[in-house]
Amino acid sequence: MPRPFPTARYPRLMIAASVLVVGGVVATAQADYSTPARTVSFEGETVRYHVMGEPDAPVAILLGGGPGFSSWNLEPVQRRLAAIGYRVVLMDMLGVGENERDTLKAPLAAWERQIEQVHAEVADDERVLLVGHSWGALMALVYTQSRPAAVERIVMLNPVDPERRGLSDLVVEIDNRRAAAIGDDDWPSESDWDNRIGTAGDMGVHARRQIGAALPSYFLDYRQGQRYARQFSERDFDPDLNVRGWSAYRDNPVGYATIRRWDVPIDFIGCRQDLLMPENLEALQANLSLARIEVLTGCVHFPWEEVPQQFGEALARVVARPAPGEGSDGP
């Protein structure tokens, strides 16, 4: 029987919101971006970002999960969007990976300003498509709340709903999936999940432990998730930043009433077996008029790797732009 885990005081590794297996290839070394970084000045420092797609294509900004997790692992999604016809921006958020900072005060506000700065650099005043995976979907809503006229459309990939209803049982769900896959051997202690610096000891060791213990539960094939987790290092995840990001959002969430005031279509792509399903989709449908809904089978949280063909077809249906003079079958 799966061992019940004590009630968690902090979100458990929502970094899985941004991880995937690149090309279905198992790798044991840490991966990284395959494209050269571009830079933009941001509040006296340099922010690195990566672009794929034709220079004159409409711009999409791809936002990864976490918070506090790197984004190089979203390159397959970036590549698909570029093939569909977008110029796609992907970057590590401030505080982690290429854009690591020694200290980052008010992370949610800093991330919002970071997106705004890169948006202006790449697209000037052009409206953009925001594609956000899991936590990244919330980050898309946070950005749109301050600049709704700058956003053409939002695509939510296995999102966390704005009121975070689906998170209530996430801890137990992760533990149950892990126990079902590998039993009780090497079960993590409660302290392994405590992201506070004062109790975590070496945060690098702590980050690697969380990645290895929780990330595989976000794959339908648990062993595939274990293999994939080996690509990540402590540079890819900041547990303390994860906690502070979630806390900042809880203090200032984006409400459904606010979202309904925007003239911004919102699409949903998710896996039927996702850890946050069906609660998140039910909450979104009860409160918003979603433009398009695609529910995929045979995957948990990373459909571009678990069911790549099914995911690619769904993504194309949702974001493909009609040719000039042609009509559109959706908002």
Sequence and secondary structure as in RCSB ss.txt:
>XXXX:A:sequence
MPRPFPTARYPRLMIAASVLVVGGVVATAQADYSTPARTVSFEGETVRYHVMGEPDAPVAILLGGGPGFSSWNLE
PVQRRLAAIGYRVVLMDMLGVGENERDTLKAPLAAWERQIEQVHAEVADDERVLLVGHSWGALMALVYTQSRPAA
VERIVMLNPVDPERRGLSDLVVEIDNRRAAAIGDDDWPSESDWDNRIGTAGDMGVHARRQIGAALPSYFLDYRQG
QRYARQFSERDFDPDLNVRGWSAYRDNPVGYATIRRWDVPIDFIGCRQDLLMPENLEALQANLSLARIEVLTGCV
HFPWEEVPQQFGEALARVVARPAPGEGSDGP
>XXXX:A:secstr
        SS   GGGGG   GGG    S    SS  EEEEETTEEEEEEEES TTS EEEEE  TTTB  GGGH
HHHHHHHHHT EEEE   TTSGGG  S  SSHHHHHHHHHHHHHHHHHTT  EEEEEETHHHHHHHHHHHH GGG
EEEEEEES   TT GGGGGHHHHHHHHHHHHHTTTT   GGGG   HHHHSSHHHHHHHHHHHHGGGGSSSHHHH
HHHHTT  GGGB HHHHHHHHHHHHHS   HHHHHTS   EEEEEETT TTTTHHHHHHHHH   SEEEEESS S
S HHHHSHHHHHHHHHHHH    TT   S  
